[in-house]
Amino acid sequence: TPSQLSEALKDGADLQVVDLRPTSDPATPVAPFTPGARRLMPHQVEAELPKLSKQRWLVFVDGGDGVGASIAQASFHHGYPLAMSLKGGYPAWTAATDR
């Protein structure tokens, strides 16, 4: 949930955050979750998975459209047991954290 992610970030949890929100401008900043957050388009995730750790939490953040949930499920089936999506995506996180 957005509040759980916010607390994990405050506690310094070792997270891998992937921002899936579409953008026409690659210079658009990645969501302000962790310094190492990545921006990937949904079709890029499978090719980029090998660059991510299977031993760390992997959080997919979408634009609120549910794409992150299907990508997290596919990642789980590719051997990433700690893959999850942010419930409600970036809009829910900004609403819950007043950002």
MDAnalysis code that builds the backbone (N, CA, C; Angstrom):
import MDAnalysis as mda
import numpy as np

u = mda.Universe.empty(297, n_residues=99, atom_resindex=np.repeat(np.arange(99), 3), trajectory=True)
u.add_TopologyAttr("name", ["N", "CA", "C"] * 99)
u.add_TopologyAttr("resid", np.arange(1, 100))
u.add_TopologyAttr("resname", ["THR", "PRO", "SER", "GLN", "LEU", "SER", "GLU", "ALA", "LEU", "LYS", "ASP", "GLY", "ALA", "ASP", "LEU", "GLN", "VAL", "VAL", "ASP", "LEU", "ARG", "PRO", "THR", "SER", "ASP", "PRO", "ALA", "THR", "PRO", "VAL", "ALA", "PRO", "PHE", "THR", "PRO", "GLY", "ALA", "ARG", "ARG", "LEU", "MET", "PRO", "HIS", "GLN", "VAL", "GLU", "ALA", "GLU", "LEU", "PRO", "LYS", "LEU", "SER", "LYS", "GLN", "ARG", "TRP", "LEU", "VAL", "PHE", "VAL", "ASP", "GLY", "GLY", "ASP", "GLY", "VAL", "GLY", "ALA", "SER", "ILE", "ALA", "GLN", "ALA", "SER", "PHE", "HIS", "HIS", "GLY", "TYR", "PRO", "LEU", "ALA", "MET", "SER", "LEU", "LYS", "GLY", "GLY", "TYR", "PRO", "ALA", "TRP", "THR", "ALA", "ALA", "THR", "ASP", "ARG"])
u.atoms.positions = np.array([
    [0.851, -1.190, 0.000],
    [0.000, 0.000, 0.000],
    [0.888, 1.242, 0.000],
    [0.336, 2.378, -0.365],
    [1.139, 3.609, -0.334],
    [1.725, 3.908, 1.043],
    [0.964, 3.698, 2.097],
    [1.494, 3.999, 3.429],
    [2.615, 3.033, 3.806],
    [2.506, 1.763, 3.419],
    [3.568, 0.803, 3.706],
    [4.842, 1.171, 2.952],
    [4.703, 1.590, 1.695],
    [5.871, 2.006, 0.931],
    [6.501, 3.237, 1.560],
    [5.692, 4.183, 1.956],
    [6.207, 5.392, 2.581],
    [6.987, 5.061, 3.847],
    [6.446, 4.178, 4.686],
    [7.128, 3.784, 5.918],
    [8.427, 3.033, 5.610],
    [8.393, 2.159, 4.612],
    [9.596, 1.412, 4.239],
    [10.694, 2.362, 3.776],
    [10.318, 3.382, 3.028],
    [11.302, 4.356, 2.566],
    [11.867, 5.159, 3.734],
    [11.010, 5.543, 4.678],
    [11.473, 6.268, 5.865],
    [12.430, 5.422, 6.690],
    [12.158, 4.103, 6.740],
    [12.990, 3.187, 7.517],
    [14.268, 2.782, 6.782],
    [14.417, 3.240, 5.555],
    [15.619, 2.927, 4.786],
    [15.647, 1.518, 4.218],
    [14.469, 0.951, 3.961],
    [14.406, -0.403, 3.399],
    [15.138, -0.458, 2.059],
    [15.756, -1.579, 1.809],
    [16.518, -1.789, 0.584],
    [15.563, -2.225, -0.520],
    [15.024, -1.256, -1.239],
    [14.021, -1.520, -2.266],
    [14.563, -1.262, -3.666],
    [14.034, -2.006, -4.615],
    [14.258, -1.741, -6.025],
    [12.924, -1.223, -6.550],
    [12.876, 0.021, -6.954],
    [11.630, 0.614, -7.430],
    [11.728, 0.827, -8.930],
    [10.696, 0.367, -9.637],
    [10.628, 0.549, -11.081],
    [9.394, 1.384, -11.390],
    [9.622, 2.564, -11.927],
    [8.561, 3.499, -12.292],
    [8.111, 3.157, -13.710],
    [6.880, 2.689, -13.840],
    [6.329, 2.253, -15.124],
    [5.473, 3.305, -15.806],
    [5.385, 4.486, -15.210],
    [4.490, 5.499, -15.778],
    [4.975, 5.935, -17.158],
    [4.061, 5.973, -18.115],
    [4.453, 6.380, -19.469],
    [4.835, 7.853, -19.515],
    [5.782, 8.143, -20.371],
    [6.189, 9.525, -20.574],
    [6.679, 9.673, -22.003],
    [6.410, 10.792, -22.587],
    [6.918, 11.047, -23.932],
    [8.287, 11.715, -23.863],
    [8.666, 12.149, -22.655],
    [9.949, 12.816, -22.466],
    [10.815, 12.001, -21.515],
    [11.871, 11.350, -22.029],
    [12.715, 10.534, -21.157],
    [13.406, 11.330, -20.054],
    [13.425, 12.649, -20.162],
    [14.047, 13.476, -19.131],
    [13.119, 13.702, -17.934],
    [11.857, 13.277, -18.039],
    [10.928, 13.417, -16.923],
    [11.494, 12.664, -15.729],
    [11.552, 13.307, -14.560],
    [12.167, 12.644, -13.403],
    [11.438, 11.368, -12.999],
    [12.222, 10.406, -12.532],
    [11.661, 9.173, -11.994],
    [10.972, 9.529, -10.685],
    [9.912, 8.811, -10.385],
    [9.190, 9.048, -9.136],
    [10.175, 9.113, -7.970],
    [9.957, 10.007, -7.049],
    [10.917, 10.238, -5.957],
    [10.852, 9.191, -4.848],
    [11.144, 7.962, -5.188],
    [11.079, 6.903, -4.183],
    [12.445, 6.633, -3.577],
    [13.369, 6.206, -4.374],
    [14.721, 5.900, -3.910],
    [15.699, 6.465, -4.922],
    [16.906, 6.748, -4.513],
    [17.883, 7.291, -5.464],
    [18.141, 6.374, -6.651],
    [18.007, 5.071, -6.461],
    [18.278, 4.132, -7.545],
    [17.054, 3.701, -8.327],
    [15.933, 4.411, -8.170],
    [14.718, 4.030, -8.898],
    [14.976, 4.082, -10.398],
    [14.336, 3.161, -11.101],
    [14.487, 3.097, -12.555],
    [13.174, 3.449, -13.232],
    [13.280, 3.996, -14.426],
    [12.088, 4.206, -15.246],
    [12.182, 3.237, -16.412],
    [11.169, 2.391, -16.523],
    [11.071, 1.459, -17.630],
    [9.656, 1.481, -18.174],
    [9.537, 1.296, -19.443],
    [8.226, 1.112, -20.033],
    [7.863, -0.365, -19.844],
    [6.592, -0.668, -19.708],
    [6.195, -2.056, -19.443],
    [6.818, -3.078, -20.400],
    [6.940, -2.743, -21.659],
    [7.504, -3.701, -22.614],
    [9.010, -3.911, -22.431],
    [9.665, -3.094, -21.630],
    [11.104, -3.217, -21.395],
    [11.439, -4.081, -20.176],
    [10.467, -4.328, -19.327],
    [10.741, -4.961, -18.033],
    [11.364, -6.342, -18.179],
    [10.810, -7.197, -19.013],
    [11.324, -8.563, -19.105],
    [12.805, -8.577, -19.484],
    [13.201, -7.736, -20.408],
    [14.609, -7.682, -20.829],
    [15.515, -7.121, -19.733],
    [14.975, -6.269, -18.864],
    [15.767, -5.627, -17.813],
    [15.788, -6.412, -16.496],
    [14.900, -7.401, -16.347],
    [14.834, -8.163, -15.096],
    [16.181, -8.752, -14.663],
    [16.972, -9.298, -15.570],
    [18.244, -9.871, -15.117],
    [19.176, -8.870, -14.424],
    [18.953, -7.595, -14.605],
    [19.774, -6.571, -13.953],
    [19.320, -6.305, -12.517],
    [18.201, -6.892, -12.120],
    [17.626, -6.666, -10.799],
    [17.853, -7.877, -9.906],
    [17.938, -7.635, -8.618],
    [18.194, -8.699, -7.649],
    [16.924, -9.475, -7.328],
    [17.088, -10.775, -7.184],
    [15.974, -11.625, -6.769],
    [15.861, -11.675, -5.244],
    [16.850, -11.124, -4.546],
    [16.863, -11.165, -3.082],
    [16.411, -9.854, -2.440],
    [16.040, -8.880, -3.235],
    [15.570, -7.585, -2.704],
    [14.134, -7.351, -3.157],
    [13.391, -6.593, -2.356],
    [12.029, -6.233, -2.734],
    [12.055, -5.462, -4.048],
    [11.151, -5.807, -4.932],
    [11.024, -5.191, -6.243],
    [9.621, -4.611, -6.342],
    [9.524, -3.287, -6.384],
    [8.231, -2.608, -6.357],
    [7.990, -1.923, -7.698],
    [6.912, -2.313, -8.361],
    [6.529, -1.693, -9.626],
    [5.468, -0.631, -9.356],
    [5.714, 0.572, -9.867],
    [4.805, 1.693, -9.664],
    [4.254, 2.099, -11.028],
    [2.950, 1.999, -11.175],
    [2.326, 2.394, -12.435],
    [1.562, 3.697, -12.252],
    [0.842, 4.082, -13.260],
    [0.085, 5.326, -13.214],
    [-1.306, 5.160, -12.642],
    [-1.555, 4.049, -11.964],
    [-2.870, 3.793, -11.395],
    [-3.728, 2.931, -12.291],
    [-3.139, 2.405, -13.362],
    [-3.891, 1.628, -14.339],
    [-3.818, 0.121, -14.134],
    [-3.085, -0.341, -13.135],
    [-2.999, -1.763, -12.836],
    [-1.936, -2.530, -13.606],
    [-1.200, -1.859, -14.455],
    [-0.154, -2.528, -15.233],
    [0.900, -3.124, -14.304],
    [1.197, -2.435, -13.225],
    [2.217, -2.913, -12.292],
    [1.882, -4.269, -11.698],
    [0.611, -4.535, -11.439],
    [0.217, -5.817, -10.847],
    [0.501, -6.972, -11.796],
    [0.202, -6.803, -13.065],
    [0.461, -7.890, -14.009],
    [1.959, -8.087, -14.218],
    [2.723, -7.005, -14.204],
    [4.176, -7.121, -14.356],
    [4.793, -7.760, -13.109],
    [4.295, -7.419, -11.936],
    [4.792, -8.044, -10.706],
    [4.504, -9.544, -10.720],
    [3.339, -9.916, -11.175],
    [2.982, -11.337, -11.246],
    [3.885, -12.070, -12.243],
    [4.129, -11.478, -13.393],
    [5.017, -12.093, -14.376],
    [6.436, -12.192, -13.828],
    [6.878, -11.175, -13.105],
    [8.218, -11.188, -12.512],
    [8.329, -12.309, -11.482],
    [7.283, -12.499, -10.709],
    [7.254, -13.587, -9.730],
    [7.452, -14.930, -10.436],
    [6.778, -15.093, -11.556],
    [6.892, -16.345, -12.313],
    [8.252, -16.495, -12.990],
    [8.999, -15.398, -13.107],
    [10.359, -15.446, -13.641],
    [11.393, -15.610, -12.519],
    [10.927, -15.899, -11.304],
    [11.841, -16.181, -10.207],
    [12.147, -15.016, -9.285],
    [11.313, -13.986, -9.295],
    [11.486, -12.830, -8.410],
    [10.419, -12.911, -7.314],
    [10.708, -13.628, -6.221],
    [9.692, -13.876, -5.203],
    [9.270, -12.643, -4.419],
    [10.057, -11.575, -4.476],
    [9.745, -10.365, -3.711],
    [9.193, -9.251, -4.597],
    [8.637, -9.617, -5.746],
    [8.063, -8.626, -6.670],
    [6.640, -8.273, -6.247],
    [6.331, -6.986, -6.302],
    [4.981, -6.516, -5.963],
    [4.695, -5.220, -6.708],
    [3.449, -4.833, -6.699],
    [3.091, -3.542, -7.296],
    [2.514, -2.645, -6.210],
    [2.641, -1.357, -6.418],
    [2.094, -0.382, -5.473],
    [0.597, -0.256, -5.717],
    [-0.189, -0.596, -4.725],
    [-1.646, -0.554, -4.847],
    [-2.099, 0.874, -5.165],
    [-2.770, 1.035, -6.290],
    [-3.260, 2.350, -6.700],
    [-2.234, 3.167, -7.467],
    [-1.009, 2.656, -7.560],
    [0.034, 3.316, -8.336],
    [0.471, 4.660, -7.774],
    [1.139, 5.409, -8.629],
    [1.682, 6.705, -8.229],
    [0.605, 7.674, -7.731],
    [-0.577, 7.729, -8.369],
    [-1.598, 8.650, -7.852],
    [-1.992, 8.353, -6.397],
    [-2.095, 7.090, -6.056],
    [-2.472, 6.730, -4.674],
    [-1.337, 7.087, -3.722],
    [-0.088, 6.904, -4.158],
    [1.049, 7.225, -3.298],
    [1.125, 8.730, -3.037],
    [0.935, 9.538, -4.072],
    [1.006, 10.989, -3.873],
    [-0.144, 11.462, -2.979],
    [-1.310, 10.863, -3.136],
    [-2.462, 11.254, -2.291],
    [-2.221, 10.864, -0.837],
    [-1.626, 9.710, -0.620],
    [-1.413, 9.226, 0.750],
    [-0.254, 9.940, 1.445],
    [0.669, 10.474, 0.672],
    [1.850, 11.086, 1.274],
    [1.888, 12.596, 1.096],
    [0.844, 13.182, 0.566],
    [0.756, 14.637, 0.348],
    [1.912, 15.166, -0.481],
    [2.279, 14.466, -1.515],
    [3.388, 14.918, -2.379],
    [2.840, 15.644, -3.580],
])
